[in-house]
Amino acid sequence: MIDDIGPEMVPVVKRDYNKENPIDDTIKVRTFLQTCGAEFSASAASATVTAAEPKLYLHQWQFPLAETAGNKLCRQNMPLPNDILGEGLLKYMVGDDIPQCQGDSPLQYLFMGAEGTMSKLHRDNGGLDISIAPIVGEKECILVHRSDGADCLYNLDAKLESIDLQSFPLMSQARIWQTTVRPGEILLMPHGTYHQCRNLTPCLSYSRFHLDTVNIRAFLQSMIDGDAEEIDHETVIWNAADEIVDNVYDYVKQVRKHVQHPKKYNKAPLSANMIHMVKTLRCLRHICRKLIAAETRRRLRRDSLFLLEYQEVLLWVRVHHFGCHVPYRTRKTPVVWERLTQLRHWQGRGSGIS
């Protein structure tokens, strides 16, 4: 590992990190392994590591963006079958600008740390499912339903480690699951799930985000809300639709050739993958319609605000320079009425706009 990707820079956090700004530093993979190798081995042997030694945690390293690691690790994972997860759309997120992960999802991560290192309770925005798979070691995962974080956990002020029902009585209503994930197992979390992960043993684990037709509504809502700036929602939808249309069109051309010249061309088989592509394309069509409608409404709101501001300026000129009477219907517009009230107070001539 040191020989292959030792020079790559990776993010690390300390044991008691700040959730608002978790990344403590970035160091080389070689430095991390040399620094934490003894701690990792000590934990594996159940030895005591002194409290003075900070436990560094290689935290959410997005290896597809690293040229060396991306070339070695991307496109090496067999996706789960389509009857478990649908057509993965995040592979359409990048183009020629990141060639090492072209045709694969850029949202793949590695975590590595000694016993006790952890990711604190949080949720990931973006409307994406998350899978976690330990490669070495065991990981404890605590999951909280996406609807319960704000209310039942009081915007995460309530702590799972010390449940206090006197101070936080709604914790008793929170839907919470706890499990241990081991090598050979995969934990799949629906979008928006609050989760906390702790290494029960020295652990190297792999994680990735997933998008298909099941959670694309949440993905669309995330794009409208703008809650995940690091995800290029528009590019994913556009590239996915464009690529799938090309694939379906190529299949249609093969079928057409067979119909027109059955002796010359063999019949193209209708594969399960092609069926999934058509279903995905149909879903994307409806999503694009929704996007167009949302964009149209946004432009109408923008134009309406512009007209209101323009109207306000004209009224201000009329009142300020000519002391004109303002119609009852117009002056009841909140923004205009506030401006007129300010003008009346400043000019001292209430009769002119009453």
N, C-alpha and C positions, 0 to 999 in steps of 0.2 A: 504494500500500500504506500509506503514511504517512497519507494522507487518510482511508482507509477504517478502518483498525484501529490507527492510531498511538497512541491513549491506552491500549490494552490492556496489561496487565502480563504479562510473559513470564519464564520461568526461564532463567538463563544459568549456564554453568560456565566456569572458566578452563582453560587448556591442561592443567595438571597437577592435576586435581581429585582429591578423596578419594572413592574408590568407595563408602565407607560412608555418606558424606553429600555427594553430588555437587553439589547445587545451591548455587552460591556466592552468588547474589543474584537478585532479581527486579527488572526494570526495564521501562520502557515500550517498546513496539515502536519508537516514534519515536526514543527515546534509543539503542536498540540499533542501528538503521539509521544514525543520524547518527554514532554512535561508531565503528562497525565498517565503515561504508561505504567509507572510504579504505583500510582493511586488505583488505576484500573486493576492491576494485578493484585494489589493488597485487598481490594474489595472482593475480588474473586476468591481469595484465600481466607476471607472472613477475618482479616486482620484489622486492627484499629488504625484509622488515619487521623492524625492530630487535627484538632479544630483550627489550628493556625494555618493549615494548608487549605487554601480556597479550592473548592471542587469546581473545576471548569467543566462546562457542558457544551459540547459542539451542538449548536442549536439551529435547526432549520436551515441547513446549508443547501441552497438552491444550485445543485451541481450542474444542471444543464447549461447554465450561463457561463460556466468555466470551460474554456476551450479544451484543455487537456482532459479533464474529468468528463465533460460532456461527450467527447469523442469515444471515450472508453466505456461509459456507463449508459448513455442513451440508446434506445432501441434494443436493449438487452432483456427487457421484461416482457414476458408473454402476457397480453391482456386477458382479463377474465372473460369467459365466453359471453356472447351477447344475450344468452338467456339469464345471465346473472346481472350484468351491466350492459347497457345499450351502447350504441356506436359512440365512442369517445370523441368529443368535439374539440377538446383542448389541443389536440395535435395540429389543428388548423390555426393555432394562435400565432405562430412565428413563420417567417418566410426565409428569404435568402440572407437576411441580416444576421441570423444566428444559425449558421449551417450545421453546427455540431448537434443540434436537436431538431433539425427539420424533419417533419413527419412524426414527431413525438411531442408529448406535452412538456412545456418548460416548467410546469409547476410540480416538480418532483424534488424531494428533500431527503437528507440524511441527518440523523440525530445520533450522538454517541456520548456516553458518559458513564461514570462509576455509579455504584449503588447509592441511591438517595438523590441523585440529580433529577430534576423534574421541570416540567412546564406547568406553570400555575394555571388556575381555572380561567378560561377565556373562550371566546368564540371567534371564528374567522368569517369575515364578511365576504361577499361575492356570490352567494347563492350556490356554492359548490359542495359536493359530497367530499368526504375525506376518508382515505384508507390508511391504516397503520399496520405494518408488518415487521415484527422483530426479525432480524437476521441472526443475531447472537444475543442471548440473555432474555430476561422476562421484563415485561412492562405492565404496570398497573394503570388502568384507565378508568376514570370516574366521569360519567356522562350525565348531563342535565338537559332536560328537554328544552328546546329553543324558546318555548313560550314562558318558561319559568325563571329565567335568569334575571329579568328586570324586576318582576314582582316578588316571587317567592325567595329569591336570593338578594333582594334589595339592591339591585344593580351591582351585585357581587361584593357588597359590603359584608354580607354574612359569610363566614368561613366554614368550609366543609370539615376542616381539621378539628374545630371546636364548636360543635353545634350548640347555640344558645337560643332556646325557644322563648325565653323571657324577653330578650331584646329583639328577636326576629321570629315571631310566632308563625309567619307564613311558610317558614322552612319546612314545617310538617306537611305541607301540601305539594312540595316540589317533587317532581318525578326524577329520581336519581337512580342510576345503574352503576354498578362496580364490577369490573372484570379484570382478569389477568390474561394478557396475550403472550403467546410463546412462539418460537420459531416454527414455521409451517402453518401458522394461523394468520388470518387477516381480519382486522376489525374495520367495518365499514360504518361510517357515521353519516347520517343524513345532514343536509345543509343546515347551517345555523345552530348545530348542537354545541352547547357549552361542554368543554372537556378539560380535564386535568390529567396529565400523564407523569408517572414517577417510575424510575428504574428500580425494580426490586433486586436486580443483580447488575453487574456491568453489562451494558446493553448497547448494541449497534442496531438501529432500526431505520426502516425505509417508510416514507410517507409520500402520498401524492393526492392531488385534487382530481375530481372527476366531474364531467359534465355530459349529460345525455338528455334524451327527451323527457325523462322523469323529473329532473330538477331545472329544466330550462326556464320555467316560469319564475322561479326564484332568482335565476341568473338575470333574467330580463328586469325584474324588480330592482335588483342590485344596480343595474345600469341606470335605471331611471332615478334611483335614490343617490347615485354617485358615492356609494359607501366603500368602494374598493378601487382606489385610483391606480393601484399597481396592476390591475387586470384590464386589458384592452377588450372590453365587451364587444364593441362594434366590429373590430377586426375578426374576432372569433366567429361571430355570426355571418359576416360577409364571406370570409374565406371558406367556412364550412359549406355554406349554400353553394358557392361557386364550384368548389371541388366535387361535391356530391352531384350537382347538376351535370358536370362533365362526365362523371362515371356512369350515371343513368343514361345519358345521351349515347355514350359509347355502346352500352348494352342494347339500346333501342336500334342503333344502326346495325349491330350484328343480327338481331332478330329480323330486321327488315331485309337484309341481304338474303337470309335463309328463306323468307317468304317469297321473295322475288326469284331467287335462283336456288331452289331446294337441292338440286343435284350438285351444285358447285360449292355451296357453303353448308357446313354442319349447323344443326340447331344449337343455339346458345343456351346452356342450362340456366334455369332460374335458381340461383343459390340463395341460401338463407341470409347471407351477407347483403345481397342485392335487395332482398325484401326489407331488411333493416334500414338500408339506405333510403328506400322509397318512403318508409314511415318517418324517418328523420327529416327528409325533405318536405314532407307534408306538414310536419310540425313547424319547421323553419318558415314555411310559407305563411302560416298563421302568425308566427312571431313577427315576421316582417310587416304584416298588416298592422299589428298592434303598434310597432315602432312608428310606422307612417302616421297612424292616428295620433299617437302621443306627440310626435314632432309637429304635426299640424296644429294641435291645441297649444303647444308651447309657443309657436309663432304667432298665433292669434292673441294669446295673452300678452306677448311682447309688444305686438302692434297696438293693442288696447291701452297698455300702459303708456306707450309713446303718445297716443292721441290724448290721453288724460293729462299728461304733462304739458302737451302743446296747448290744450284748452286752459290749463291753469295759468300758463304764461300770458295768454291773451287776456284772461280775466284780470290778472295782476296789472297789465298795462292799462286796461280800461279803468280800473278802480284807482290806480295810483296816479294816473295822469289826468283822467277826466271826471273821476268821482261818479261814474255811471251806476245806475241801479242794476243789481244782479238778480236775475230771475230766481224765484223760490226753488224750482226744481234743481237748478244748477248749484245754488249755494249749499244745498244739502249734501253734495258730494263731499265725503269726509276730508279728502286732501285739500280740496278747494276751500272748504269752510274753515279749515285750520289756518290756511294762508290768509284768508280774508279777515279772520279774527285777529291775527297778528298785525295786519295792516291797519285795522281799525284802532287797535291799541296804540300803534306807533304814530298814526296820523292824527288821532284824537278827533275823528269825525264819524262817530257811530251812525249818525243819521244817514250818511251817504250809502251805507250798505246794509241797513237794517231792513 
